[in-house]
Amino acid sequence: MWTKFTRVVLRNRLFIIISLLLFTVFMGWQGRKAEMSYEFLRIIPDTDPEMVYYNQFLETFGEDANALILGFEDDKIFEFENYKAFEGFTKKVEGISGVNSVISVANLPQLVVNRDEKKFELKPVFDKSPQSQAELDSLRGLFSQQKFYENKVFNAETGASLVVIAFESDYLNSEKRFPMMDEIFQECDRFEEETGLHIRRSGLPFIRYITSTKVKKEMSLFLGISIGVTVLVMFLFFRSFTPVIVALMMIGILIVWVTGTLGLIGYKITILTGLLPPILVVIGIPNSIYLINKFHQEYSHHQNKIKAITRMIKKIGFVTLITNTTTAIGFMVLIFTGIQGMMEFGIVAGINIFATFVISVTYIPAVLSYLPDPTTKQLKHLEFTPTGKLINGIDQVVTTKRTWVYATTFVIVIASIVGLMKVKSNSYMVDDLPEGFSVRQDLAFFEDNFSGVMPLEIIVDTGSKKGYRRKGTFEKIEEISDFVSSIDEVSPAISMATFLKAANQAYNGGDTIDYRLPSKMELATINKYFKNSGENGGSDLSKNFVDSTGRYLRISMRMADIGSIKMDSLIDTKIRPGLDEITEDSRLSAAITGTTRVFIKGNDFLIENLKNSMFLAFFLIAIIMGLLFGNLRMILISLIPNMIPLLITAGIMGYLDIPLKPSTALVFSIAFGISVDDSIHFLAKYRQELVMHRYNPINAIHISIRETGTSMFYTSIVLFFGFVIFTASDFGGTVALGLLTSITLLIAMLTNLVLLPCLLYTFEVRRQQMRFTPIFEVVEDFYLEDEDEEIDLNQIRAEKRRDNE
C-alpha cells in the first residue's frame, strides 16, 4: 500500500507541490476573515440551569459587567488645581464615542425635590464648578451627606474615590472597544502627567481589553519564537540547513492552514485558539524529524535516494498516521466538554493535526525527490557522538539495570501520589495575569478600599406581578442588602431599598438621619413624586432594580476576587443560608447570579469536563493500542510509560502548590496525546524487528533503542523547547500550560526510552499469545525489507509522456 502511495506521490510530485501551494494561498485568503473575540470564554452551556438564569437576568436587567472603574488613592483630588483638571478629564471622557455614562465626584448626581411640580430631579452635587480652594472645601462637605454613594464611589475613611465609566454594549463586545479604550487611557495619561496623580484601573471591560490586546501580541511573538526555537534545535541536531528549510516550509504551510481554518469555519481568535499556530508548529516538527531521519538512515545503507524515500514512507507513513491520530485525540476529546471555546479549540487543532499528516507524507517525499542526494556532511548527524553515547547508555541501563529502573520508578510514583493528594482546584477572575502586573496591584487597591470590583447579583422573586408593592417587601430587601454588605469581601449593596432611602433623604431635606426606608405614608408620597419625575427624576434609574412586571428585584454589589474555593464556601456556607433564613417566613425567594458567580462555577464545570475528556482520551488511545498490538499486556506496557509522566506532573503541582484550574487541567489530555507518540514509534519498530528477527525480543529491543532512540530524543527536545517558550507569556494560564506540558513531555521521553524497553524485556509477549493479528502486521509491505521496489524517476517521466500521448 505505502509503496503504491509513494509511487503516486513521486509521479505527481509537481502537481502535489503546486496544489499544496494553491490551497495554501486559498487558506491564507480565508485566514483574513478570522476575527478577534472580545468576550470572556463562555464555559457553562446555555442549557445549564445556572446559565439559563443568568441569561434571563441579562435580558431583564442588562449587562452587569459593563463598567470601567478608575480609582484615586487619597483626597489629593480635592486640591483645587487637581480638581479642576479632574473636571476637565471627566468631561472629555464623557464625550468619547461608546461611553454611555460617567459617574465621579466631579459630576455625582443626587436626587433633589421639586415641590412645586411634585417630582424628583437628578442634579449634580456640585451645581457649579468651584472657583477657589475655599469654595471647593465648603462644597466638599456635601459629599458626606450622600449616604447612597458612601463606600461605593468614595471612601470617607481613606479619601479614596472612584470613576465609574459605563459603555454602550455594541462598543463593549466589538473591535470598536479598542479605539474607545485607547482614547480613555490617553486621557488618563494626560491627567496623570498634568497632576502627578496615579489612576488605578480595573473592571471586567478593562481586564478583557488587556487580555485581548496581549493575545494579539503574543500570537505573533510565540509564533516567531516557536519557529526560531524549532529551527535552531533542528539545525543543531541535523547540522545541515537542508532538512531545516524543508521543515520550515512545511510549518509555514501549516500556519496558514490553521488561520485559514478559523476563517473558513467562522471561529474567532480567543486566548485558546490564539495558541494553536505555535502549538501546531511544535507538534508538526516531529513528523519532519522522524521522516527525514529515517530517510537519512535508509540512504546511508544503500545510497539510493528513491529507494530511501520509498522505505521512509513504508516504515514511517503508517506510524505517522497513528501518532497524529493519537495526538489529535488528545485535542479533539475537548469537543465532548460541551464548552464552545474548548470545542472550537479541539476541532481546529484536530483538523490541522490530520492536515499535518497529509502535508508530511506528500510534501516531504515530493520535495526530497527534487533535492540532490544527501551528502556525507548531511548524514554525519547519524553518527553524532554525544547522542550515540546517550543511546548506548540507555541501552546498557535497560540491559543491566532494570531492577534499579523499577525501584526508582516506584519511589517516584509513590512520591507523586503523595503530591497528587495535595493538589487543590482553585481559580480566580484574574488568574491569567502575573502577580506583579499592575492590574493585580490596582485590583488590590479596589479590594482594600471598596471590597472589590467583581460583579455579584442577587435576584429576589416576589412570586407575583407587582409583588414588590406588598407590605414588608422593601424591609426584606433592606435586610438582605445589609446582610450581604456586612460581609468583608462584599461591597455595600445597591437595590430598590437603598434607592428609596436616598429618595426619602431627599424628600425630607437631605439630612443623613433620613437615609432610611420611608414609612407607609412617606412611601405613598414618594411614589407619586416618582410617577411625575420621568427619566430626569431617576425613575429610569429605578428600572435597573425592578423588572417591568414588578415581580423581580435586583440587589447589585461588587466583591473581591477571592478565588473559587473561598467563593464557593462563602456562597454555600454563608450567603445562601443567610438568604434562606431571611426569606423563610415570606413569599420571597432569592437566587445568586452575576458574572463572577457564573465565571467561578464555569471553572469548576470546565475542570470536571476536562477530567472526563482525559479519561475519554485514555480510553480511545487504549483502543488504538489494542488494535495496533493485539494483546492486553502490550496495551498496558504501552500506556504505563505515558501515565507515569502525568502522575509526576500532578505530584509536582501538589508540591509547588500549583492549583488545578482550566489551564493546568488542559495539560493532561494534550500531553498524553502527544507523549504516546513515542511509544507508538518505539513499539512499531519493536514489532517490526520481532518479525525480522524471528521473535527474538532481545535483538528487537536493542535495535529499536538504537534506531528510534535518536528520533525520540530529537523530537522530545523540540517539543520541550517548543512548549517551554510559553512560560514567557504574561498569562498565568499560558505559562502553566507551557511549563507543565514541557515537563510532562520531557519525562515521557525518559519513560519511553528507559522504562518501556525494560517492561518489554520483563514482560515479553510471544506471537502465540496474540489473540488476533495486529494491524501493523496486516499493513501491506510494512515489514518486508526484501520486497522493496525501486522507483526510477526517469521511468515515471516516460510513463507520464506515454499517458499524455
C-alpha positions in Angstrom: 0.0 0.0 0.0 2.6 2.5 1.0 4.9 1.6 -1.9 2.0 2.4 -4.3 1.3 5.5 -2.3 4.9 6.7 -2.7 4.8 5.9 -6.4 1.7 8.1 -6.8 3.3 10.9 -4.9 6.5 10.8 -6.9 4.7 10.5 -10.2 2.6 13.5 -9.4 5.1 15.4 -7.2 5.0 18.7 -9.2 1.2 18.6 -9.2 1.1 17.9 -5.5 3.5 20.8 -4.6 1.6 23.2 -6.8 -1.7 22.0 -5.4 -0.5 22.5 -1.8 0.8 26.0 -2.6 -2.5 27.0 -4.3 -4.6 25.6 -1.4 -2.3 27.5 1.0 -3.0 30.7 -0.9 -6.7 29.9 -0.6 -6.4 29.3 3.2 -4.4 32.4 3.6 -7.2 34.4 2.0 -9.7 32.7 4.3 -7.4 33.5 7.2 -8.1 37.2 6.7 -11.6 36.6 7.9 -10.5 35.4 11.3 -11.5 38.0 13.9 -10.5 38.5 17.5 -13.0 37.6 20.2 -13.9 40.4 22.6 -15.8 38.4 25.1 -14.8 36.1 28.0 -14.7 32.4 27.1 -18.2 31.1 27.7 -17.8 27.9 29.7 -21.2 26.9 31.1 -23.6 25.6 28.3 -26.7 27.8 27.7 -28.8 24.8 28.7 -27.3 24.7 32.3 -29.9 26.0 34.8 -27.4 28.5 36.2 -26.7 29.8 32.8 -30.4 30.0 31.8 -31.0 32.0 35.0 -28.0 34.3 34.2 -29.2 34.9 30.6 -32.6 35.8 31.9 -31.0 38.2 34.3 -29.1 39.8 31.4 -32.3 40.0 29.3 -34.2 41.7 32.2 -31.6 44.0 33.7 -28.8 44.3 31.1 -25.1 43.7 31.3 -23.7 43.6 34.9 -20.0 43.8 33.8 -20.0 46.9 31.5 -18.1 49.4 33.7 -14.5 50.5 33.6 -13.6 51.6 37.1 -10.8 54.2 37.8 -9.6 54.9 41.3 -7.7 57.6 43.2 -5.8 56.6 46.3 -6.4 59.7 48.5 -8.1 63.1 48.7 -5.4 64.9 46.7 -8.1 65.0 44.0 -9.7 67.8 46.1 -6.7 70.1 45.8 -8.0 72.9 43.7 -5.7 72.6 40.7 -6.1 68.8 40.7 -9.8 69.1 40.9 -10.1 71.5 38.0 -8.0 69.1 35.9 -10.2 66.3 37.1 -13.4 68.2 36.0 -11.9 68.5 32.5 -10.9 64.9 32.5 -14.4 63.8 33.3 -16.0 65.9 30.6 -13.5 64.7 28.0 -14.2 61.0 28.9 -18.0 61.7 28.7 -17.5 62.9 25.2 -15.8 59.8 23.9 -17.8 57.6 21.5 -19.1 54.5 23.1 -19.1 55.9 26.6 -22.7 55.7 28.0 -22.2 57.5 31.3 -19.5 58.7 33.7 -20.0 58.9 37.5 -17.4 60.6 39.6 -17.1 63.1 42.4 -17.0 65.9 39.8 -20.5 65.1 38.4 -22.1 63.0 41.2 -25.8 63.1 40.7 -28.2 63.5 43.6 -32.0 63.4 44.0 -33.5 66.8 44.6 -37.1 67.5 45.4 -39.1 69.9 43.2 -42.1 70.6 45.5 -43.7 72.9 43.0 -44.0 70.2 40.4 -44.1 67.4 43.0 -41.3 65.4 41.4 -37.7 64.3 41.9 -34.9 65.7 39.7 -31.4 64.5 39.3 -28.8 67.3 39.7 -25.1 67.3 40.3 -24.0 67.5 44.0 -21.9 70.5 42.8 -24.3 72.7 40.9 -21.5 74.9 39.8 -17.8 74.5 39.4 -15.8 75.8 42.5 -13.6 78.8 41.8 -11.2 78.5 44.7 -9.8 76.1 47.2 -12.0 77.6 50.0 -15.1 77.1 47.8 -14.1 73.6 47.0 -13.6 72.8 50.7 -17.0 74.1 51.6 -18.7 72.2 48.8 -16.8 69.0 49.7 -18.9 68.7 52.8 -21.8 67.9 50.6 -20.2 64.5 49.9 -20.5 63.3 53.4 -24.3 63.8 53.2 -24.6 61.5 50.1 -25.1 58.2 52.0 -26.2 56.5 48.8 -22.6 56.7 47.4 -20.8 56.0 50.7 -18.2 53.3 50.1 -19.5 52.9 46.6 -18.0 56.0 44.9 -15.9 57.4 47.7 -14.4 56.2 51.0 -14.6 58.7 53.7 -12.0 57.0 55.9 -9.2 56.7 53.3 -10.1 59.5 51.0 -10.1 57.1 48.0 -12.6 57.8 45.2 -13.9 56.1 42.0 -14.8 57.0 38.5 -17.3 54.6 37.0 -17.5 54.6 33.2 -20.3 52.6 31.6 -20.2 51.6 28.0 -22.6 51.0 25.2 -23.0 47.3 24.6 -22.2 47.5 20.8 -18.8 49.0 21.7 -18.1 46.7 24.6 -18.2 43.5 22.6 -16.7 44.5 19.3 -13.5 45.7 17.8 -14.7 49.3 18.5 -13.7 48.7 22.1 -10.0 49.1 21.3 -10.1 52.7 19.9 -12.6 53.7 22.7 -10.4 52.3 25.5 -7.2 53.7 23.9 -8.8 57.2 23.8 -9.8 56.9 27.5 -6.4 55.8 28.6 -4.8 58.6 26.6 -6.9 61.0 28.6 -5.8 59.1 31.8 -2.1 59.5 30.8 -2.6 63.3 30.1 -4.3 63.7 33.5 -1.5 61.8 35.3 1.2 63.9 33.6 -0.6 67.1 34.4 -1.3 66.4 38.1 1.1 63.7 39.1 -1.7 61.7 40.5 -1.8 58.0 39.7 -5.0 56.5 38.3 -5.8 52.9 39.3 -7.7 50.9 36.6 -9.9 47.9 36.9 -13.3 46.4 36.0 -14.0 43.4 33.7 -14.1 45.5 30.5 -10.5 46.6 31.3 -9.4 43.1 32.1 -11.0 41.9 28.8 -9.2 44.8 27.0 -5.9 43.9 28.4 -6.4 40.2 27.7 -7.4 40.8 24.0 -4.5 43.2 23.5 -2.0 40.7 24.9 -3.4 37.8 23.0 -2.9 39.7 19.7 0.7 40.5 20.7 1.5 37.1 22.0 0.2 35.3 18.9 2.8 36.8 16.8 5.5 36.7 19.5 5.2 33.0 20.3 4.7 32.0 16.6 8.0 33.7 15.9 9.8 32.2 18.9 8.4 28.7 18.2 9.7 28.8 14.7 13.0 30.2 15.8 13.5 27.6 18.5 12.5 24.6 16.3 14.7 25.8 13.5 17.7 26.2 15.9 17.2 22.8 17.6 16.7 21.0 14.2 19.9 22.6 12.9 21.9 21.6 16.0 20.7 18.0 15.5 20.9 17.7 11.7 23.8 20.1 11.4 22.5 21.0 7.9 20.3 23.7 6.5 18.5 21.4 4.0 16.3 19.5 6.5 15.7 22.7 8.4 14.4 24.5 5.2 12.2 21.5 4.3 10.7 21.5 7.7 10.4 25.3 7.8 8.4 25.3 4.5 6.1 22.7 5.9 5.3 24.5 9.1 4.8 27.7 7.1 2.1 25.9 5.1 0.6 24.6 8.3 0.5 28.0 10.0 -1.5 29.4 7.1 -3.9 26.5 7.2 -4.6 27.0 10.9 -5.6 30.6 10.5 -7.5 29.7 7.3 -9.4 27.0 9.2 -10.5 29.7 11.7 -11.7 32.0 9.0 -13.3 29.2 6.9 -15.3 27.8 9.8 -16.1 31.2 11.2 -14.4 30.8 14.6 -12.9 33.8 16.4 -9.4 34.1 17.8 -9.6 33.5 21.5 -6.9 33.1 24.2 -7.1 29.4 23.3 -7.3 29.4 19.5 -4.6 32.1 19.5 -2.2 29.4 20.8 -2.8 27.0 18.0 -0.3 28.3 15.4 2.7 28.0 17.7 1.4 24.7 19.3 0.9 23.1 15.9 4.4 24.3 14.7 5.8 22.3 17.7 3.6 19.3 17.0 4.3 19.3 13.3 8.0 19.3 13.6 8.3 15.7 14.9 6.8 14.4 11.7 9.6 16.1 9.8 12.3 14.8 12.2 11.1 11.2 12.0 10.7 11.2 8.3 13.9 13.0 7.4 15.9 11.0 10.0 14.5 7.7 8.5 15.3 8.9 5.0 18.9 9.6 6.0 19.2 6.2 7.8 18.0 4.4 4.7 20.1 6.4 2.3 23.2 5.7 4.3 22.6 2.0 3.9 22.3 1.8 0.1 22.9 5.3 -1.4 19.7 5.2 -3.4 17.6 8.3 -2.9 14.3 7.0 -4.3 14.6 3.7 -2.5 15.2 5.6 0.7 12.1 7.8 0.1 10.1 4.6 -0.6 11.3 2.9 2.6 10.8 6.1 4.6 7.1 6.2 3.7 6.7 2.4 4.1 8.2 2.3 7.6 7.1 5.6 8.9 4.0 6.6 7.0 1.5 4.4 8.8 3.1 5.0 12.2 2.9 8.8 11.5 -0.8 8.4 10.7 -1.4 6.6 14.0 0.7 9.1 16.1 -1.0 12.0 14.5 -4.3 10.3 15.3 -3.5 9.9 19.0 -2.3 13.5 19.2 -5.5 14.7 17.5 -7.5 12.6 20.1 -5.8 14.5 22.9 -7.2 17.7 21.5 -10.5 16.5 19.9 -11.8 15.0 23.1 -12.3 18.6 24.2 -15.3 18.6 21.8 -17.1 16.5 24.4 -16.7 19.1 27.1 -19.8 20.9 25.7 -18.0 24.2 26.1 -18.0 26.3 22.9 -14.5 27.7 23.3 -13.0 24.3 24.1 -14.9 22.7 21.2 -13.6 25.2 18.8 -10.1 24.7 20.1 -10.3 20.9 19.8 -11.9 21.0 16.3 -9.4 23.4 14.8 -6.5 21.5 16.4 -7.8 18.1 15.3 -8.4 19.2 11.7 -4.9 20.7 11.4 -3.1 17.8 13.1 -4.6 15.5 10.4 -3.6 18.1 7.8 -0.1 17.9 9.2 0.0 14.2 8.4 -1.2 14.9 4.8 1.4 17.6 4.3 4.1 15.4 5.8 3.6 12.3 3.7 3.0 14.2 0.4 5.1 17.4 0.6 8.3 15.9 2.2 8.7 13.0 -0.2 8.0 15.2 -3.2 10.5 17.9 -2.1 13.2 15.3 -1.2 12.9 13.8 -4.6 13.8 17.1 -6.2 16.7 17.8 -3.9 20.2 16.4 -4.6 21.3 13.2 -2.9 22.3 13.7 0.8 26.0 14.5 1.2 28.3 12.8 3.7 28.2 16.0 5.7 24.4 15.9 5.9 24.5 12.3 7.2 27.0 13.0 9.9 24.2 13.5 12.5 23.6 9.8 12.3 27.0 9.3 14.0 26.8 12.2 16.3 29.0 11.0 19.2 27.1 12.6 22.2 23.8 11.3 21.0 25.3 7.9 20.3 26.7 7.7 23.8 23.4 8.7 25.3 21.6 6.0 23.3 24.3 3.4 24.1 24.0 4.4 27.8 20.2 3.9 27.7 20.7 0.5 26.1 23.1 -0.5 28.9 20.7 0.6 31.6 17.8 -1.3 30.0 20.0 -4.4 29.7 21.7 -4.5 33.1 19.9 -2.1 35.5 16.2 -3.0 35.1 15.7 -3.6 38.8 17.2 -0.2 39.5 14.8 1.4 37.0 11.8 -0.3 38.6 12.9 0.7 42.1 13.5 4.3 41.1 10.1 4.4 39.2 8.3 3.0 42.2 9.8 5.6 44.6 8.9 8.4 42.2 5.4 7.2 41.7 4.8 7.0 45.5 6.2 10.5 45.9 4.0 11.7 43.1 0.9 10.2 44.6 1.6 12.0 47.9 2.0 15.2 45.9 -1.2 14.5 44.0 -3.1 14.4 47.2 -2.0 18.0 47.9 -3.4 19.4 44.6 -6.3 21.8 45.0 -8.8 23.1 42.5 -8.8 26.9 42.7 -9.2 29.7 40.1 -9.5 33.5 40.1 -11.1 36.0 37.8 -7.6 37.5 37.0 -5.9 34.1 37.2 -4.1 34.5 34.0 -2.4 37.8 34.9 1.0 37.7 36.7 1.3 38.6 40.4 3.4 41.7 39.8 1.3 43.0 37.0 -0.3 46.5 37.5 -3.8 45.1 37.0 -3.4 42.9 40.1 -1.9 45.8 42.1 -4.8 48.0 41.1 -7.3 45.3 41.9 -5.8 45.1 45.4 -6.4 48.8 45.8 -10.1 48.5 44.9 -10.4 45.5 47.3 -8.8 47.3 50.2 -10.9 50.5 49.7 -14.2 49.3 48.1 -14.3 45.5 48.7 -13.5 44.8 45.1 -14.9 45.3 41.6 -16.2 41.9 40.5 -20.0 41.9 39.9 -22.3 39.8 42.0 -26.0 39.9 41.8 -28.9 38.6 43.9 -32.4 38.4 42.3 -35.4 38.4 44.7 -38.5 36.8 43.3 -41.6 38.3 45.0 -43.8 35.5 43.5 -46.3 37.7 41.6 -46.7 40.7 39.4 -46.3 44.0 41.3 -45.2 41.8 44.2 -42.7 44.5 45.2 -45.6 46.6 46.5 -46.6 44.1 49.1 -46.1 45.2 52.7 -42.7 44.3 54.1 -41.0 43.6 50.8 -38.6 46.5 50.9 -37.8 45.7 54.6 -36.8 42.3 53.4 -34.8 43.8 50.6 -33.0 46.1 53.0 -32.4 43.2 55.4 -30.8 41.2 52.5 -28.7 44.3 51.4 -27.5 44.9 55.0 -26.7 41.2 55.4 -24.5 40.9 52.2 -23.0 44.3 52.8 -21.8 43.1 56.2 -19.5 40.5 54.6 -15.9 41.8 54.4 -15.4 40.6 50.8 -18.6 42.3 49.5 -19.2 45.9 48.8 -22.3 47.8 50.1 -25.3 46.7 48.0 -27.4 48.8 45.7 -31.1 47.9 45.5 -34.5 49.5 45.4 -34.2 49.7 49.2 -31.1 51.9 49.0 -32.7 53.9 46.2 -35.8 54.5 48.3 -33.7 55.5 51.3 -31.9 58.1 49.1 -35.3 59.4 47.9 -36.6 59.6 51.5 -33.5 61.6 52.4 -34.0 64.0 49.6 -37.7 64.4 50.3 -37.0 65.2 54.0 -34.5 67.9 53.3 -31.3 66.0 52.8 -30.4 65.2 56.4 -28.4 62.0 56.7 -30.7 60.8 59.6 -33.4 60.4 57.0 -31.4 58.0 54.9 -33.8 55.2 55.8 -36.8 53.4 54.3 -39.8 55.7 54.1 -42.8 55.0 56.3 -46.0 53.7 54.6 -47.3 57.3 54.3 -44.0 58.7 53.1 -43.7 55.9 50.5 -47.1 56.7 49.0 -46.0 60.4 48.6 -42.6 59.4 47.2 -44.2 57.0 44.7 -46.4 59.9 43.4 -43.2 62.1 43.1 -41.6 59.3 41.1 -44.5 59.0 38.7 -44.2 62.7 37.9 -40.4 62.6 37.6 -39.7 60.9 34.3 -36.1 60.0 33.4 -34.6 63.2 34.8 -36.0 62.4 38.2 -34.4 59.0 38.4 -37.4 56.8 37.6 -35.4 55.3 34.7 -32.6 54.5 37.2 -35.1 52.5 39.3 -35.8 50.3 36.3 -32.4 48.9 36.8 -33.5 47.4 40.1 -37.0 46.2 39.4 -38.3 44.5 36.3 -41.2 45.7 34.1 -43.6 43.3 35.8 -42.7 44.3 39.3 -42.0 40.7 40.2 -38.2 40.6 40.3 -36.0 42.9 42.3 -32.3 43.2 41.8 -29.7 43.6 44.5 -26.3 44.5 43.0 -22.9 44.5 44.7 -19.3 44.0 43.9 -16.8 41.7 45.6 -13.2 40.8 45.9 -11.6 38.2 43.6 -11.2 35.7 46.4 -10.9 32.5 44.2 -13.3 29.7 43.5 -12.6 27.8 46.8 -13.4 30.7 49.1 -16.2 31.9 46.7 -18.0 28.5 46.8 -17.5 28.3 50.6 -18.8 31.9 51.1 -21.9 31.3 48.9 -22.7 27.8 50.2 -22.0 28.2 53.9 -22.8 31.9 54.5 -24.7 33.8 51.7 -27.2 31.2 50.6 -28.1 30.0 54.2 -28.4 33.7 55.2 -30.8 34.4 52.2 -32.9 31.4 53.0 -33.2 32.4 56.7 -34.2 36.0 55.7 -36.9 34.9 53.2 -38.0 31.8 55.2 -41.3 33.3 56.5 -42.2 35.3 53.4 -43.3 34.7 49.9 -39.9 35.9 48.6 -37.1 33.7 47.3 -33.6 34.8 46.5 -31.0 33.5 44.0 -27.4 34.4 43.4 -26.1 35.1 39.9 -23.9 37.6 38.0 -20.7 37.4 36.0 -18.5 36.5 39.0 -20.7 33.6 40.1 -21.0 32.3 36.6 -17.3 32.6 35.9 -16.3 30.7 39.1 -18.9 28.0 38.6 -17.8 27.8 35.0 -14.2 27.0 36.0 -15.4 24.2 38.2 -17.6 22.9 35.4 -14.6 23.1 33.0 -12.2 21.3 35.2 -14.7 18.4 35.7 -15.3 18.2 32.0 -11.5 18.3 31.3 -11.1 15.3 33.7 -13.8 13.4 31.8 -12.1 14.3 28.4 -8.8 13.0 29.8 -10.4 9.6 30.7 -12.0 9.6 27.2 -8.6 10.2 25.6 -7.1 7.4 27.7 -9.9 5.0 26.6 -9.7 5.9 22.9 -5.9 5.7 22.8 -6.1 2.3 24.7 -8.4 1.0 22.0 -5.9 2.2 19.3 -3.1 0.4 21.1 -5.1 -2.7 21.3 -5.8 -2.7 17.6 -2.2 -1.9 16.8 -0.6 -4.6 19.0 -3.3 -7.2 19.6 -2.5 -8.0 23.2 -3.8 -6.7 26.6 -0.3 -7.0 28.0 1.1 -4.8 25.2 -1.7 -2.2 25.9 -0.7 -1.9 29.5 3.0 -1.9 28.6 2.4 1.0 26.2 0.2 3.0 28.5 2.2 2.8 31.7 5.2 4.9 30.5 2.7 7.6 29.4 0.6 7.6 32.6 3.6 7.9 34.9 4.6 11.4 33.5 1.1 12.7 34.1 1.2 11.4 37.6 4.6 13.0 38.2 3.3 16.3 36.8 0.3 16.2 39.1 2.7 15.5 42.0 4.8 18.5 41.1 1.7 20.6 41.1 0.9 19.5 44.6 4.4 20.1 46.0 4.7 23.5 44.3 1.1 24.5 45.2 0.1 24.9 41.6 -3.7 24.7 41.7 -5.8 22.7 39.3 -7.6 25.2 37.1 -8.7 25.2 33.4 -5.2 25.9 32.0 -3.5 23.2 34.1 -6.2 20.6 33.7 -5.9 21.1 29.9 -2.3 19.9 30.1 -3.1 16.3 30.8 -5.2 15.3 27.7 -2.9 17.3 25.4 0.4 15.9 26.8 -1.0 12.4 26.9 -2.0 12.6 23.3 1.5 13.8 22.3 3.6 11.7 24.6 2.0 8.4 23.5 3.5 9.1 20.0 6.9 8.0 21.3 5.5 4.7 22.5 3.9 4.0 19.1 7.1 4.8 17.2 9.1 2.6 19.5 6.7 -0.3 19.6 6.1 -0.2 15.9 9.8 -0.6 15.4 9.9 -3.3 18.1 7.2 -5.3 16.3 8.9 -4.8 13.0 12.2 -6.1 14.4 10.4 -9.0 16.1 9.3 -10.2 12.7 12.7 -9.6 11.2 14.5 -11.5 13.9 12.1 -14.4 14.3 10.5 -13.1 17.5 13.8 -12.6 19.4 12.8 -9.8 21.9 16.4 -9.0 23.0 17.6 -8.2 19.5 14.4 -6.4 18.7 14.8 -4.1 21.8 18.4 -3.4 21.1 17.8 -2.3 17.5 14.6 -0.4 18.4 16.5 1.7 21.0 19.3 2.4 18.6 17.2 3.3 15.6 14.3 5.1 17.2 16.0 6.4 20.2 17.7 9.3 18.3 14.5 10.4 16.7 12.6 10.2 20.0 15.3 12.2 21.7 15.3 14.9 18.9 11.5 15.2 18.8 11.2 15.4 22.6 13.8 18.1 22.8 11.9 20.1 20.1 8.6 19.6 21.9 10.2 20.6 25.3 11.6 23.8 24.0 8.6 24.4 21.8 6.3 24.4 24.8 8.6 25.9 27.3 8.6 29.2 25.4 5.0 29.7 26.6 6.5 30.4 30.1 7.4 33.8 28.7 3.7 34.7 28.5 2.0 37.4 30.6 -0.9 35.0 31.1 -0.6 32.6 34.1 -2.7 30.0 32.2 -0.4 30.0 29.2 2.7 29.9 31.5 1.2 26.9 33.3 0.3 25.2 30.1 3.8 25.6 28.6 5.7 24.7 31.8 3.7 21.6 32.8 3.4 20.3 29.2 7.1 20.7 28.6 7.9 18.9 31.9 5.5 16.1 31.1 6.8 15.5 27.6 10.4 15.5 28.8 9.6 12.9 31.5 7.6 10.9 28.9 10.7 10.8 26.7 12.7 9.2 29.6 10.0 6.7 30.5 9.5 5.7 26.8 13.3 5.4 26.2 14.1 3.6 29.5 11.0 2.2 31.3 9.2 1.0 28.1 12.1 -1.2 26.9 12.6 -2.6 30.5 8.9 -3.6 30.5 9.3 -5.3 27.1 12.3 -7.2 28.5 10.4 -8.3 31.6 7.0 -9.0 30.1 7.9 -10.2 26.7 5.0 -11.1 24.5 5.3 -14.0 22.1 3.4 -14.5 18.9 1.4 -17.4 20.3 -0.1 -15.0 23.0 -1.6 -12.7 20.4 -5.4 -13.2 20.2 -5.6 -11.7 16.7 -3.2 -10.3 14.1 -2.2 -6.7 14.9 -2.8 -4.0 12.4 0.9 -3.5 12.0 1.2 -7.0 10.6 -1.6 -6.6 8.0 -0.5 -3.3 6.6 0.9 -4.2 3.1 4.7 -4.3 2.8 5.2 -3.0 6.3 7.8 -5.4 7.4 9.2 -7.0 4.2 12.6 -5.4 3.5 13.4 -7.7 0.6 10.4 -6.7 -1.4 11.2 -3.0 -1.8 10.5 -1.8 -5.3 12.9 0.5 -7.0 11.2 3.6 -8.4 13.0 5.1 -11.3 12.1 8.8 -11.8 13.1 8.5 -15.5 10.7 5.7 -15.9 8.0 7.8 -14.1 8.6 10.6 -16.6 8.5 8.2 -19.5 5.2 6.8 -18.3 3.8 10.2 -18.0 4.8 11.1 -21.5 3.1 7.9 -22.8 0.0 8.7 -20.8 -0.1 12.2 -22.3 0.3 10.8 -25.8 
